[in-house]
Amino acid sequence: MNLLRDSQLSLLWTARIDYAKGSKVESHLHTDYDQLLVVLSGKGKVTIGQQCCEMKEGAAYLFLKGVSHCFQFSSPSVTLDFKFRIEDPKIVDCLSAVPSHCACAGSYLPELKQYYKMSLLHARKPGTLHPLTIESGFKGTLVSMMTRAGAEQQDTFQTMPPHDDNDPIVHYMKSHFADKITLDLLARHFGFNPNYLIKRFHDKTGMTPIQYLQEIRLEKAKEYLEFTALPISEIAEKVGWTQAYFSKILKKRIGQSPSQYRESLLNAIGKDINLEQDFSNVWRIVTYDRN
């Protein structure tokens, strides 16, 4: 049975790829699909058509069908790679008229990471997620990100419950989640009675401030496990936890230790995640001889 797919964009394939220093993909072009390369960490250079520019952490590079491109990395780097086919000429025209690279500002990077994770889940457990759900979301993020007017957007955690992004307490905790934050500290900082602060915050988010802080830390810690090679002890420190507490809360929430959770994702690094059965990816990664 053919699954319903998005009529404007078909997501064909995705992968997380870890590149060694000196790795490169030599000049080539795609004749029947487009590509988005997102640099999660590392640096290098990319050439798209006649334009050469630096590859930077947190940036996205769009390789449209028929446009030659190549890139190389000058440091160990981690990327997310999406290959897709644009079916709507209006979207092709739109993306052809904008710069071929941009920063993944605001919510775009968390969204792209989420589509990768959704694709991985779909590949491992077919039927859990409908491809149309992934494709329509990816399409919206791609078009919005590449055509934005350069306005800076405040970073958000998309997996968090609904809340007022302009709330000063939320903003403070997102900016200082690695610090030692207590209810008394928040009450003093914002000039509220602790009980009033709890009620005020709960009315807006459905959580107490400390519960909300734990969610921020947990999502950030999972992101570090998913998309970096940082040691688990360093990740715990970065989110304001001890390693023992990190292990305890992750085990309680998802039934896995940090190392088990990371290992389940590491098995997918550099592996094809096909969303279209007939699509065959061609790997073109080579490494310089540095001797």
C-alpha positions in Angstrom: 0.0 0.0 0.0 1.4 3.4 -1.0 1.5 5.8 1.9 0.2 9.3 1.5 3.1 11.7 0.9 3.4 15.5 0.8 2.5 16.8 -2.7 5.1 19.6 -2.6 8.2 18.0 -1.1 9.2 14.4 -0.7 11.9 13.7 2.0 14.0 10.9 0.5 16.8 10.3 2.9 18.5 11.6 6.0 21.6 10.8 8.1 23.8 12.1 10.9 27.4 12.0 9.6 30.5 12.5 11.6 33.5 13.8 9.5 37.1 13.4 10.4 39.5 16.3 10.0 40.5 16.5 6.4 37.4 14.8 5.1 35.9 16.1 1.9 33.1 15.6 -0.6 34.4 16.4 -4.1 32.5 18.5 -6.6 29.3 17.0 -8.0 25.6 17.8 -8.6 22.3 16.1 -8.2 20.1 15.7 -11.2 16.8 14.6 -9.5 16.9 15.8 -5.9 18.0 18.6 -3.6 20.0 18.5 -0.4 20.3 20.4 2.9 23.5 20.1 4.9 23.4 21.3 8.5 26.7 21.7 10.4 26.1 20.8 14.1 29.8 21.3 15.0 33.1 21.8 13.3 34.2 24.0 10.4 35.5 24.0 6.9 34.8 25.4 3.5 32.0 24.9 1.0 31.6 25.8 -2.7 28.1 26.1 -4.1 28.0 26.9 -7.8 30.6 29.7 -8.1 30.4 30.9 -4.5 32.9 29.7 -1.9 32.3 30.4 1.8 33.3 29.2 5.3 31.3 26.3 6.8 30.3 27.3 10.3 28.8 25.6 13.3 25.0 26.1 13.4 24.6 26.9 9.7 22.7 25.3 6.9 23.7 24.9 3.3 21.2 24.3 0.5 22.3 22.4 -2.6 19.6 22.7 -5.2 19.2 20.2 -8.1 21.6 21.0 -10.9 23.9 23.2 -8.8 27.4 21.8 -8.4 28.8 21.8 -4.9 31.7 20.5 -2.8 32.9 20.8 0.8 35.7 19.9 3.1 36.2 20.0 6.9 39.3 21.5 8.6 38.3 20.0 12.0 36.3 17.0 13.3 32.7 17.9 12.4 29.1 16.6 12.9 26.4 17.2 10.4 22.8 16.4 9.6 22.1 15.7 6.0 18.7 15.7 4.3 18.0 14.7 0.7 14.6 15.6 -0.7 12.7 16.2 -4.0 10.8 19.5 -4.4 7.6 18.8 -6.4 6.2 22.3 -6.5 7.8 24.7 -9.0 6.8 27.7 -6.9 8.9 26.4 -4.0 11.8 25.8 -6.5 11.5 29.4 -7.6 11.3 30.6 -4.1 14.4 28.8 -2.9 16.4 29.6 -6.1 15.9 33.3 -5.3 17.4 33.3 -1.8 21.0 32.8 -0.5 22.1 29.2 -0.5 23.3 29.2 3.2 22.1 30.7 6.4 22.3 30.4 10.2 19.9 28.0 11.8 18.6 30.8 14.1 15.7 30.5 16.6 13.8 27.3 16.6 15.1 26.0 13.2 17.9 23.8 14.5 15.9 22.0 17.2 13.2 21.4 14.5 15.7 19.9 12.0 17.1 17.7 14.7 13.6 16.6 15.5 12.9 15.6 11.9 16.0 13.5 11.9 15.0 11.7 15.1 11.4 11.2 13.7 12.9 9.7 10.5 15.1 7.4 12.6 12.0 6.3 14.6 10.1 5.7 11.4 12.9 3.6 10.0 13.2 1.5 13.1 9.5 1.1 13.8 7.6 1.5 10.5 4.1 2.9 11.1 4.9 4.7 14.3 5.1 8.0 12.4 3.5 8.8 9.1 6.1 10.1 6.5 3.7 13.0 5.7 4.1 14.3 9.2 7.8 14.5 8.8 7.7 15.9 5.3 5.3 18.6 6.0 7.2 19.8 9.0 10.5 19.7 7.2 9.1 21.6 4.3 7.8 24.4 6.5 11.1 24.7 8.4 13.2 24.6 5.2 11.2 27.4 3.4 10.8 29.5 6.5 14.5 29.2 7.4 15.9 29.9 4.0 13.6 32.8 3.2 13.5 34.6 6.5 14.3 38.3 6.4 17.3 38.0 8.7 15.4 38.8 11.9 16.9 37.2 14.9 14.6 34.8 16.7 15.0 33.8 20.4 16.0 30.2 20.8 13.3 27.9 22.2 13.1 24.3 23.2 10.4 22.8 21.0 9.8 19.8 23.3 8.8 22.0 26.2 5.2 22.6 27.2 3.4 25.7 25.9 4.4 28.9 27.7 4.9 32.6 27.2 8.4 32.9 25.7 8.5 36.5 27.0 8.1 35.4 30.6 11.2 36.7 32.4 11.4 33.7 34.7 11.4 31.3 31.7 14.0 33.4 30.0 16.2 33.5 33.1 16.1 29.7 33.5 16.8 29.1 29.9 19.8 31.4 30.1 21.1 30.1 33.4 20.0 26.4 33.4 23.6 25.3 34.2 23.8 27.5 37.3 22.7 26.5 40.8 19.0 27.7 40.8 16.7 27.4 43.8 13.2 28.7 44.4 14.6 31.2 47.0 17.1 32.5 44.5 14.3 33.0 41.9 12.1 34.7 44.4 14.8 37.1 45.5 15.9 37.8 41.9 12.4 38.7 40.8 11.2 40.2 44.0 8.3 37.8 44.6 7.1 35.8 47.6 8.1 32.1 46.9 4.5 30.9 47.2 3.3 33.6 44.9 6.1 32.9 42.4 5.1 29.2 42.3 1.4 30.0 41.7 2.2 32.6 39.1 4.5 30.3 37.2 2.2 27.2 37.5 -0.7 29.2 36.1 1.3 29.9 33.0 3.1 26.6 32.4 1.4 23.9 34.5 4.6 23.3 36.3 6.5 24.7 39.3 9.7 26.7 38.4 12.0 23.9 39.6 10.0 21.2 37.6 10.3 23.4 34.5 14.0 23.9 35.1 14.4 20.1 35.3 12.7 19.8 31.9 15.0 22.4 30.4 18.0 20.5 31.7 16.8 17.1 30.6 16.1 18.2 27.0 19.4 20.0 26.8 21.2 16.9 28.2 19.5 14.6 25.7 20.5 17.0 22.9 24.1 16.8 24.0 23.9 13.0 24.0 22.3 12.9 20.6 24.4 15.4 18.7 27.8 15.8 20.4 30.6 13.4 21.5 31.0 15.2 24.8 31.8 12.8 27.8 28.7 12.1 29.9 30.4 13.7 33.0 30.9 16.9 31.0 27.3 16.9 29.8 26.0 16.5 33.4 28.2 19.5 34.4 26.9 21.6 31.5 23.3 21.2 32.6 24.0 21.7 36.3 23.8 18.1 37.5 26.1 15.5 38.9 26.8 12.5 36.8 25.0 10.3 39.3 21.9 12.4 39.2 21.9 12.6 35.4 22.0 8.8 35.2 19.2 8.5 37.8 16.8 11.0 36.1 17.4 9.7 32.6 16.9 6.1 33.7 13.6 7.1 35.4 12.3 9.1 32.5 13.2 6.9 29.5 14.4 3.6 31.0 18.0 4.0 29.8 21.3 5.2 31.2 23.0 8.1 29.4 25.4 5.7 27.8 22.6 3.3 26.7 20.6 6.2 25.3 23.7 7.5 23.3 24.6 4.1 22.1 21.1 3.6 20.6 21.7 6.7 18.6 25.3 6.1 17.7 24.3 3.0 15.8 22.6 5.3 13.3 25.6 7.6 12.7 26.6 7.5 9.0 23.7 5.2 8.2 21.1 5.7 5.5 17.6 6.5 6.8 15.5 6.1 3.7 12.0 7.5 3.6 11.4 6.5 0.0 12.0 2.8 -0.7 13.4 3.3 -4.2 15.9 6.0 -3.2 19.6 4.9 -3.3 22.1 7.3 -1.7 25.6 7.6 -3.1 28.3 8.3 -0.5 31.1 10.6 -1.8 33.1 11.2 1.4 36.9 10.9 1.0 39.7 11.8 3.4 42.9 13.6 2.6 46.1 11.7 3.0 47.7 13.9 5.8 51.1 12.1 5.8 
